Amino acid sequence: MSKEEKPKNTTGALARFEPGGDLGPVEDRNEYDQRLKSLSVGEKELAEESARFADLCQYFERQRMDVPVEILDQLGRASTLAIPERIEALKKLNKRLMEYLNDAGDSHFVRQ
């Protein structure tokens, strides 16, 4: 299925995450900034930390590296926390990912 095609069975809340939906991906930087401005302070900080985490995961993918399982497990647990605690958990996870990258070096831990 191409990016332009929407699944026919996407309805209700899931449709909001599709391109063009209010929670869908944003490619225009100005639209992204406007969405951030509309959030409360806590939600804005959570969105920023989540975006950092997503950026790091994309970097791992481009480098053909696996995100450590323990970090993914902790991310799953963090999703159940209140926003202030979730922000702190994401900050710690982002820091651990950066440390992991530093420790991995050029070719260590690269998947084949």
N, CA, C and O atoms as CSV, one atom per row, in Angstrom:
chain,resi,resn,atom,element,x,y,z
A,1,MET,N,N,0.844,-1.162,0.000
A,1,MET,CA,C,0.000,0.000,0.000
A,1,MET,C,C,0.895,1.233,0.000
A,1,MET,O,O,1.797,1.335,0.831
A,2,SER,N,N,0.667,2.162,-0.906
A,2,SER,CA,C,1.489,3.364,-0.978
A,2,SER,C,C,1.078,4.336,0.116
A,2,SER,O,O,0.026,4.190,0.739
A,3,LYS,N,N,1.942,5.345,0.340
A,3,LYS,CA,C,1.652,6.337,1.367
A,3,LYS,C,C,0.387,7.127,1.055
A,3,LYS,O,O,-0.305,7.578,1.968
A,4,GLU,N,N,0.078,7.299,-0.243
A,4,GLU,CA,C,-1.073,8.090,-0.627
A,4,GLU,C,C,-2.384,7.342,-0.409
A,4,GLU,O,O,-3.436,7.962,-0.255
A,5,GLU,N,N,-2.323,6.008,-0.397
A,5,GLU,CA,C,-3.528,5.209,-0.230
A,5,GLU,C,C,-3.875,5.099,1.243
A,5,GLU,O,O,-3.008,4.837,2.077
A,6,LYS,N,N,-5.135,5.298,1.557
A,6,LYS,CA,C,-5.602,5.113,2.928
A,6,LYS,C,C,-6.313,3.773,3.003
A,6,LYS,O,O,-7.057,3.411,2.092
A,7,PRO,N,N,-6.088,3.032,4.090
A,7,PRO,CA,C,-6.814,1.777,4.215
A,7,PRO,C,C,-8.315,2.050,4.286
A,7,PRO,O,O,-8.753,3.009,4.922
A,8,LYS,N,N,-9.082,1.209,3.639
A,8,LYS,CA,C,-10.518,1.417,3.579
A,8,LYS,C,C,-11.200,1.207,4.928
A,8,LYS,O,O,-12.292,1.734,5.140
A,9,ASN,N,N,-10.599,0.462,5.838
A,9,ASN,CA,C,-11.236,0.157,7.104
A,9,ASN,C,C,-10.789,1.087,8.244
A,9,ASN,O,O,-11.112,0.821,9.402
A,10,THR,N,N,-10.074,2.143,7.952
A,10,THR,CA,C,-9.645,3.071,8.986
A,10,THR,C,C,-10.793,4.037,9.270
A,10,THR,O,O,-11.163,4.853,8.426
A,11,THR,N,N,-11.334,3.928,10.452
A,11,THR,CA,C,-12.442,4.797,10.831
A,11,THR,C,C,-12.253,5.275,12.253
A,11,THR,O,O,-11.394,4.782,12.984
A,12,GLY,N,N,-13.056,6.231,12.629
A,12,GLY,CA,C,-13.069,6.692,14.007
A,12,GLY,C,C,-11.742,7.262,14.446
A,12,GLY,O,O,-11.107,8.038,13.732
A,13,ALA,N,N,-11.338,6.865,15.628
A,13,ALA,CA,C,-10.129,7.421,16.237
A,13,ALA,C,C,-8.879,7.130,15.424
A,13,ALA,O,O,-7.976,7.966,15.388
A,14,LEU,N,N,-8.792,5.986,14.775
A,14,LEU,CA,C,-7.597,5.654,13.993
A,14,LEU,C,C,-7.416,6.583,12.800
A,14,LEU,O,O,-6.283,6.871,12.413
A,15,ALA,N,N,-8.506,7.053,12.211
A,15,ALA,CA,C,-8.416,7.939,11.057
A,15,ALA,C,C,-7.712,9.242,11.424
A,15,ALA,O,O,-7.144,9.901,10.553
A,16,ARG,N,N,-7.742,9.614,12.679
A,16,ARG,CA,C,-7.080,10.843,13.131
A,16,ARG,C,C,-5.575,10.760,12.959
A,16,ARG,O,O,-4.914,11.795,12.875
A,17,PHE,N,N,-5.008,9.548,12.905
A,17,PHE,CA,C,-3.566,9.361,12.777
A,17,PHE,C,C,-3.110,9.256,11.325
A,17,PHE,O,O,-1.911,9.167,11.060
A,18,GLU,N,N,-4.036,9.264,10.400
A,18,GLU,CA,C,-3.721,9.191,8.978
A,18,GLU,C,C,-3.258,10.555,8.472
A,18,GLU,O,O,-3.577,11.575,9.084
A,19,PRO,N,N,-2.505,10.593,7.356
A,19,PRO,CA,C,-2.132,11.889,6.776
A,19,PRO,C,C,-3.376,12.746,6.557
A,19,PRO,O,O,-4.379,12.285,6.012
A,20,GLY,N,N,-3.291,13.982,6.985
A,20,GLY,CA,C,-4.423,14.898,6.877
A,20,GLY,C,C,-5.287,14.931,8.124
A,20,GLY,O,O,-6.066,15.866,8.313
A,21,GLY,N,N,-5.157,13.908,8.988
A,21,GLY,CA,C,-5.907,13.895,10.244
A,21,GLY,C,C,-5.266,14.827,11.259
A,21,GLY,O,O,-4.104,15.206,11.108
A,22,ASP,N,N,-6.011,15.196,12.289
A,22,ASP,CA,C,-5.471,16.145,13.272
A,22,ASP,C,C,-4.299,15.583,14.069
A,22,ASP,O,O,-3.547,16.349,14.671
A,23,LEU,N,N,-4.128,14.271,14.085
A,23,LEU,CA,C,-2.985,13.655,14.769
A,23,LEU,C,C,-2.053,12.949,13.781
A,23,LEU,O,O,-1.188,12.172,14.184
A,24,GLY,N,N,-2.232,13.219,12.506
A,24,GLY,CA,C,-1.432,12.594,11.464
A,24,GLY,C,C,-0.043,13.192,11.372
A,24,GLY,O,O,0.255,14.184,12.038
A,25,PRO,N,N,0.809,12.596,10.549
A,25,PRO,CA,C,2.175,13.109,10.386
A,25,PRO,C,C,2.165,14.518,9.797
A,25,PRO,O,O,1.305,14.867,8.989
A,26,VAL,N,N,3.135,15.310,10.220
A,26,VAL,CA,C,3.245,16.692,9.754
A,26,VAL,C,C,4.592,16.857,9.072
A,26,VAL,O,O,5.637,16.654,9.690
A,27,GLU,N,N,4.567,17.221,7.806
A,27,GLU,CA,C,5.810,17.428,7.076
A,27,GLU,C,C,6.167,18.897,6.969
A,27,GLU,O,O,7.331,19.234,6.749
A,28,ASP,N,N,5.183,19.783,7.120
A,28,ASP,CA,C,5.410,21.218,7.032
A,28,ASP,C,C,5.836,21.747,8.407
A,28,ASP,O,O,5.094,21.623,9.381
A,29,ARG,N,N,7.021,22.330,8.476
A,29,ARG,CA,C,7.555,22.814,9.744
A,29,ARG,C,C,6.642,23.866,10.391
A,29,ARG,O,O,6.483,23.876,11.612
A,30,ASN,N,N,6.042,24.752,9.582
A,30,ASN,CA,C,5.151,25.778,10.131
A,30,ASN,C,C,3.917,25.159,10.773
A,30,ASN,O,O,3.482,25.593,11.840
A,31,GLU,N,N,3.349,24.139,10.120
A,31,GLU,CA,C,2.192,23.457,10.696
A,31,GLU,C,C,2.584,22.751,11.995
A,31,GLU,O,O,1.826,22.756,12.966
A,32,TYR,N,N,3.770,22.146,12.004
A,32,TYR,CA,C,4.263,21.480,13.212
A,32,TYR,C,C,4.377,22.491,14.361
A,32,TYR,O,O,3.936,22.223,15.479
A,33,ASP,N,N,4.970,23.645,14.074
A,33,ASP,CA,C,5.111,24.678,15.106
A,33,ASP,C,C,3.756,25.160,15.603
A,33,ASP,O,O,3.590,25.407,16.798
A,34,GLN,N,N,2.788,25.297,14.706
A,34,GLN,CA,C,1.449,25.728,15.110
A,34,GLN,C,C,0.794,24.691,16.015
A,34,GLN,O,O,0.136,25.042,16.994
A,35,ARG,N,N,0.973,23.423,15.690
A,35,ARG,CA,C,0.409,22.366,16.544
A,35,ARG,C,C,1.039,22.401,17.930
A,35,ARG,O,O,0.344,22.243,18.934
A,36,LEU,N,N,2.361,22.608,17.988
A,36,LEU,CA,C,3.024,22.686,19.288
A,36,LEU,C,C,2.508,23.854,20.116
A,36,LEU,O,O,2.309,23.726,21.324
A,37,LYS,N,N,2.293,24.984,19.471
A,37,LYS,CA,C,1.804,26.167,20.182
A,37,LYS,C,C,0.415,25.943,20.772
A,37,LYS,O,O,0.063,26.572,21.770
A,38,SER,N,N,-0.365,25.071,20.182
A,38,SER,CA,C,-1.721,24.845,20.660
A,38,SER,C,C,-1.774,23.911,21.876
A,38,SER,O,O,-2.837,23.734,22.471
A,39,LEU,N,N,-0.643,23.316,22.243
A,39,LEU,CA,C,-0.609,22.378,23.364
A,39,LEU,C,C,-0.333,23.090,24.673
A,39,LEU,O,O,0.227,24.186,24.699
A,40,SER,N,N,-0.739,22.443,25.766
A,40,SER,CA,C,-0.380,22.955,27.087
A,40,SER,C,C,1.126,22.772,27.282
A,40,SER,O,O,1.770,22.065,26.508
A,41,VAL,N,N,1.684,23.399,28.303
A,41,VAL,CA,C,3.129,23.336,28.548
A,41,VAL,C,C,3.592,21.887,28.703
A,41,VAL,O,O,4.588,21.492,28.097
A,42,GLY,N,N,2.886,21.097,29.501
A,42,GLY,CA,C,3.266,19.701,29.705
A,42,GLY,C,C,3.149,18.870,28.443
A,42,GLY,O,O,4.030,18.068,28.135
A,43,GLU,N,N,2.059,19.062,27.712
A,43,GLU,CA,C,1.878,18.317,26.471
A,43,GLU,C,C,2.923,18.709,25.435
A,43,GLU,O,O,3.389,17.864,24.671
A,44,LYS,N,N,3.293,19.984,25.406
A,44,LYS,CA,C,4.308,20.449,24.458
A,44,LYS,C,C,5.657,19.796,24.769
A,44,LYS,O,O,6.350,19.332,23.864
A,45,GLU,N,N,6.025,19.763,26.055
A,45,GLU,CA,C,7.298,19.141,26.431
A,45,GLU,C,C,7.277,17.645,26.131
A,45,GLU,O,O,8.282,17.082,25.695
A,46,LEU,N,N,6.139,17.004,26.362
A,46,LEU,CA,C,6.012,15.582,26.043
A,46,LEU,C,C,6.160,15.358,24.540
A,46,LEU,O,O,6.831,14.418,24.115
A,47,ALA,N,N,5.539,16.213,23.740
A,47,ALA,CA,C,5.652,16.093,22.280
A,47,ALA,C,C,7.094,16.266,21.830
A,47,ALA,O,O,7.556,15.543,20.947
A,48,GLU,N,N,7.806,17.209,22.421
A,48,GLU,CA,C,9.202,17.443,22.051
A,48,GLU,C,C,10.083,16.256,22.420
A,48,GLU,O,O,10.920,15.837,21.620
A,49,GLU,N,N,9.906,15.709,23.617
A,49,GLU,CA,C,10.703,14.541,24.029
A,49,GLU,C,C,10.347,13.316,23.189
A,49,GLU,O,O,11.222,12.523,22.843
A,50,SER,N,N,9.076,13.163,22.866
A,50,SER,CA,C,8.655,12.043,22.012
A,50,SER,C,C,9.263,12.167,20.627
A,50,SER,O,O,9.680,11.172,20.033
A,51,ALA,N,N,9.315,13.393,20.110
A,51,ALA,CA,C,9.919,13.615,18.787
A,51,ALA,C,C,11.412,13.292,18.823
A,51,ALA,O,O,11.945,12.724,17.869
A,52,ARG,N,N,12.085,13.648,19.907
A,52,ARG,CA,C,13.513,13.296,20.038
A,52,ARG,C,C,13.695,11.783,20.031
A,52,ARG,O,O,14.587,11.257,19.365
A,53,PHE,N,N,12.844,11.098,20.774
A,53,PHE,CA,C,12.929,9.637,20.823
A,53,PHE,C,C,12.702,9.057,19.421
A,53,PHE,O,O,13.437,8.169,18.987
A,54,ALA,N,N,11.690,9.559,18.721
A,54,ALA,CA,C,11.408,9.070,17.358
A,54,ALA,C,C,12.580,9.348,16.422
A,54,ALA,O,O,12.934,8.508,15.595
A,55,ASP,N,N,13.178,10.532,16.556
A,55,ASP,CA,C,14.346,10.860,15.721
A,55,ASP,C,C,15.501,9.897,15.992
A,55,ASP,O,O,16.169,9.443,15.063
A,56,LEU,N,N,15.729,9.592,17.261
A,56,LEU,CA,C,16.797,8.647,17.598
A,56,LEU,C,C,16.496,7.262,17.029
A,56,LEU,O,O,17.393,6.590,16.520
A,57,CYS,N,N,15.242,6.838,17.114
A,57,CYS,CA,C,14.873,5.528,16.565
A,57,CYS,C,C,15.061,5.500,15.050
A,57,CYS,O,O,15.497,4.491,14.496
A,58,GLN,N,N,14.735,6.604,14.383
A,58,GLN,CA,C,14.960,6.669,12.943
A,58,GLN,C,C,16.449,6.602,12.627
A,58,GLN,O,O,16.844,5.978,11.642
A,59,TYR,N,N,17.278,7.235,13.451
A,59,TYR,CA,C,18.718,7.166,13.250
A,59,TYR,C,C,19.201,5.721,13.401
A,59,TYR,O,O,20.001,5.240,12.600
A,60,PHE,N,N,18.708,5.037,14.432
A,60,PHE,CA,C,19.069,3.638,14.629
A,60,PHE,C,C,18.704,2.831,13.385
A,60,PHE,O,O,19.494,2.007,12.923
A,61,GLU,N,N,17.518,3.064,12.850
A,61,GLU,CA,C,17.071,2.327,11.667
A,61,GLU,C,C,17.980,2.612,10.476
A,61,GLU,O,O,18.372,1.683,9.769
A,62,ARG,N,N,18.318,3.862,10.243
A,62,ARG,CA,C,19.195,4.208,9.116
A,62,ARG,C,C,20.574,3.581,9.274
A,62,ARG,O,O,21.211,3.230,8.281
A,63,GLN,N,N,21.040,3.436,10.510
A,63,GLN,CA,C,22.340,2.829,10.774
A,63,GLN,C,C,22.255,1.305,10.872
A,63,GLN,O,O,23.250,0.625,11.121
A,64,ARG,N,N,21.044,0.791,10.671
A,64,ARG,CA,C,20.796,-0.650,10.765
A,64,ARG,C,C,21.191,-1.199,12.131
A,64,ARG,O,O,21.825,-2.248,12.239
A,65,MET,N,N,20.805,-0.472,13.159
A,65,MET,CA,C,21.055,-0.870,14.543
A,65,MET,C,C,19.719,-1.141,15.226
A,65,MET,O,O,18.707,-0.514,14.912
A,66,ASP,N,N,19.730,-2.070,16.149
A,66,ASP,CA,C,18.533,-2.359,16.933
A,66,ASP,C,C,18.504,-1.489,18.179
A,66,ASP,O,O,19.522,-1.305,18.845
A,67,VAL,N,N,17.337,-0.959,18.484
A,67,VAL,CA,C,17.151,-0.250,19.748
A,67,VAL,C,C,17.165,-1.323,20.833
A,67,VAL,O,O,16.476,-2.335,20.697
A,68,PRO,N,N,17.930,-1.129,21.904
A,68,PRO,CA,C,17.990,-2.142,22.956
A,68,PRO,C,C,16.602,-2.494,23.512
A,68,PRO,O,O,15.774,-1.616,23.753
A,69,VAL,N,N,16.374,-3.767,23.705
A,69,VAL,CA,C,15.073,-4.264,24.157
A,69,VAL,C,C,14.677,-3.648,25.490
A,69,VAL,O,O,13.506,-3.332,25.700
A,70,GLU,N,N,15.632,-3.473,26.391
A,70,GLU,CA,C,15.283,-2.918,27.708
A,70,GLU,C,C,14.764,-1.486,27.590
A,70,GLU,O,O,13.929,-1.062,28.390
A,71,ILE,N,N,15.244,-0.750,26.613
A,71,ILE,CA,C,14.743,0.614,26.400
A,71,ILE,C,C,13.320,0.560,25.859
A,71,ILE,O,O,12.471,1.349,26.275
A,72,LEU,N,N,13.053,-0.352,24.947
A,72,LEU,CA,C,11.695,-0.504,24.429
A,72,LEU,C,C,10.732,-0.947,25.526
A,72,LEU,O,O,9.590,-0.490,25.572
A,73,ASP,N,N,11.186,-1.834,26.408
A,73,ASP,CA,C,10.357,-2.264,27.530
A,73,ASP,C,C,10.026,-1.080,28.443
A,73,ASP,O,O,8.884,-0.911,28.871
A,74,GLN,N,N,11.031,-0.275,28.729
A,74,GLN,CA,C,10.803,0.889,29.588
A,74,GLN,C,C,9.884,1.899,28.926
A,74,GLN,O,O,9.091,2.555,29.602
A,75,LEU,N,N,9.983,2.030,27.606
A,75,LEU,CA,C,9.084,2.927,26.886
A,75,LEU,C,C,7.639,2.459,27.048
A,75,LEU,O,O,6.741,3.274,27.256
A,76,GLY,N,N,7.417,1.161,26.953
A,76,GLY,CA,C,6.073,0.614,27.138
A,76,GLY,C,C,5.516,0.921,28.517
A,76,GLY,O,O,4.341,1.261,28.660
A,77,ARG,N,N,6.358,0.801,29.526
A,77,ARG,CA,C,5.918,1.117,30.887
A,77,ARG,C,C,5.678,2.611,31.050
A,77,ARG,O,O,4.764,3.013,31.770
A,78,ALA,N,N,6.478,3.430,30.400
A,78,ALA,CA,C,6.342,4.886,30.527
A,78,ALA,C,C,5.016,5.368,29.956
A,78,ALA,O,O,4.489,6.392,30.391
A,79,SER,N,N,4.478,4.644,28.992
A,79,SER,CA,C,3.232,5.083,28.354
A,79,SER,C,C,2.051,5.095,29.319
A,79,SER,O,O,1.028,5.721,29.041
A,80,THR,N,N,2.187,4.411,30.446
A,80,THR,CA,C,1.093,4.364,31.420
A,80,THR,C,C,1.218,5.447,32.485
A,80,THR,O,O,0.325,5.604,33.318
A,81,LEU,N,N,2.318,6.192,32.464
A,81,LEU,CA,C,2.558,7.210,33.488
A,81,LEU,C,C,1.804,8.502,33.182
A,81,LEU,O,O,1.377,8.742,32.052
A,82,ALA,N,N,1.653,9.321,34.213
A,82,ALA,CA,C,1.100,10.656,34.021
A,82,ALA,C,C,2.099,11.482,33.214
A,82,ALA,O,O,3.281,11.145,33.158
A,83,ILE,N,N,1.632,12.549,32.596
A,83,ILE,CA,C,2.474,13.324,31.678
A,83,ILE,C,C,3.794,13.784,32.301
A,83,ILE,O,O,4.833,13.599,31.666
A,84,PRO,N,N,3.822,14.369,33.499
A,84,PRO,CA,C,5.121,14.817,34.041
A,84,PRO,C,C,6.124,13.667,34.230
A,84,PRO,O,O,7.311,13.824,33.944
A,85,GLU,N,N,5.645,12.519,34.709
A,85,GLU,CA,C,6.522,11.366,34.888
A,85,GLU,C,C,6.938,10.782,33.546
A,85,GLU,O,O,8.063,10.303,33.401
A,86,ARG,N,N,6.044,10.817,32.565
A,86,ARG,CA,C,6.360,10.313,31.231
A,86,ARG,C,C,7.447,11.164,30.580
A,86,ARG,O,O,8.332,10.641,29.902
A,87,ILE,N,N,7.376,12.475,30.789
A,87,ILE,CA,C,8.399,13.375,30.249
A,87,ILE,C,C,9.759,13.012,30.827
A,87,ILE,O,O,10.739,12.894,30.090
A,88,GLU,N,N,9.821,12.838,32.127
A,88,GLU,CA,C,11.095,12.481,32.774
A,88,GLU,C,C,11.595,11.131,32.292
A,88,GLU,O,O,12.792,10.952,32.069
A,89,ALA,N,N,10.679,10.177,32.129
A,89,ALA,CA,C,11.080,8.852,31.641
A,89,ALA,C,C,11.636,8.948,30.220
A,89,ALA,O,O,12.642,8.311,29.908
A,90,LEU,N,N,10.995,9.735,29.359
A,90,LEU,CA,C,11.492,9.893,27.990
A,90,LEU,C,C,12.845,10.586,27.957
A,90,LEU,O,O,13.704,10.231,27.150
A,91,LYS,N,N,13.042,11.570,28.823
A,91,LYS,CA,C,14.350,12.234,28.892
A,91,LYS,C,C,15.436,11.231,29.239
A,91,LYS,O,O,16.514,11.243,28.646
A,92,LYS,N,N,15.148,10.358,30.207
A,92,LYS,CA,C,16.122,9.335,30.605
A,92,LYS,C,C,16.365,8.332,29.475
A,92,LYS,O,O,17.502,7.925,29.234
A,93,LEU,N,N,15.288,7.935,28.782
A,93,LEU,CA,C,15.445,6.997,27.672
A,93,LEU,C,C,16.245,7.618,26.534
A,93,LEU,O,O,17.089,6.952,25.934
A,94,ASN,N,N,15.987,8.889,26.233
A,94,ASN,CA,C,16.755,9.572,25.187
A,94,ASN,C,C,18.227,9.645,25.558
A,94,ASN,O,O,19.100,9.445,24.713
A,95,LYS,N,N,18.497,9.929,26.813
A,95,LYS,CA,C,19.889,9.987,27.277
A,95,LYS,C,C,20.547,8.616,27.149
A,95,LYS,O,O,21.692,8.514,26.709
A,96,ARG,N,N,19.829,7.569,27.531
A,96,ARG,CA,C,20.385,6.217,27.434
A,96,ARG,C,C,20.644,5.821,25.986
A,96,ARG,O,O,21.637,5.154,25.693
A,97,LEU,N,N,19.757,6.228,25.077
A,97,LEU,CA,C,19.992,5.926,23.662
A,97,LEU,C,C,21.242,6.634,23.153
A,97,LEU,O,O,22.024,6.054,22.401
A,98,MET,N,N,21.429,7.876,23.558
A,98,MET,CA,C,22.628,8.608,23.147
A,98,MET,C,C,23.884,7.947,23.713
A,98,MET,O,O,24.889,7.820,23.014
A,99,GLU,N,N,23.829,7.529,24.968
A,99,GLU,CA,C,24.972,6.836,25.573
A,99,GLU,C,C,25.237,5.515,24.859
A,99,GLU,O,O,26.390,5.146,24.638
A,100,TYR,N,N,24.173,4.807,24.499
A,100,TYR,CA,C,24.312,3.544,23.785
A,100,TYR,C,C,25.004,3.770,22.441
A,100,TYR,O,O,25.894,3.011,22.056
A,101,LEU,N,N,24.583,4.825,21.731
A,101,LEU,CA,C,25.223,5.147,20.455
A,101,LEU,C,C,26.701,5.455,20.638
A,101,LEU,O,O,27.537,5.017,19.849
A,102,ASN,N,N,27.013,6.199,21.668
A,102,ASN,CA,C,28.407,6.534,21.953
A,102,ASN,C,C,29.217,5.277,22.247
A,102,ASN,O,O,30.336,5.128,21.757
A,103,ASP,N,N,28.654,4.375,23.045
A,103,ASP,CA,C,29.344,3.134,23.401
A,103,ASP,C,C,29.460,2.184,22.214
A,103,ASP,O,O,30.407,1.402,22.129
A,104,ALA,N,N,28.490,2.254,21.295
A,104,ALA,CA,C,28.468,1.326,20.160
A,104,ALA,C,C,29.598,1.604,19.180
A,104,ALA,O,O,30.073,0.683,18.515
A,105,GLY,N,N,30.035,2.846,19.079
A,105,GLY,CA,C,31.100,3.172,18.146
A,105,GLY,C,C,30.643,3.040,16.715
A,105,GLY,O,O,29.449,3.134,16.430
A,106,ASP,N,N,31.581,2.822,15.810
A,106,ASP,CA,C,31.283,2.786,14.377
A,106,ASP,C,C,30.563,1.512,13.927
A,106,ASP,O,O,29.636,1.573,13.120
A,107,SER,N,N,30.984,0.373,14.443
A,107,SER,CA,C,30.399,-0.856,13.899
A,107,SER,C,C,29.940,-1.841,14.966
A,107,SER,O,O,29.392,-2.890,14.629
A,108,HIS,N,N,30.145,-1.536,16.232
A,108,HIS,CA,C,29.743,-2.441,17.296
A,108,HIS,C,C,28.215,-2.446,17.422
A,108,HIS,O,O,27.598,-1.385,17.327
A,109,PHE,N,N,27.610,-3.576,17.625
A,109,PHE,CA,C,26.168,-3.753,17.806
A,109,PHE,C,C,25.371,-3.518,16.521
A,109,PHE,O,O,24.157,-3.326,16.587
A,110,VAL,N,N,26.008,-3.528,15.382
A,110,VAL,CA,C,25.286,-3.322,14.126
A,110,VAL,C,C,24.681,-4.653,13.700
A,110,VAL,O,O,25.357,-5.682,13.712
A,111,ARG,N,N,23.409,-4.629,13.326
A,111,ARG,CA,C,22.767,-5.877,12.871
A,111,ARG,C,C,23.200,-6.148,11.433
A,111,ARG,O,O,23.473,-5.224,10.667
A,112,GLN,N,N,23.255,-7.389,11.093
A,112,GLN,CA,C,23.709,-7.807,9.758
A,112,GLN,C,C,22.566,-8.036,8.824
A,112,GLN,O,O,22.778,-8.391,7.664
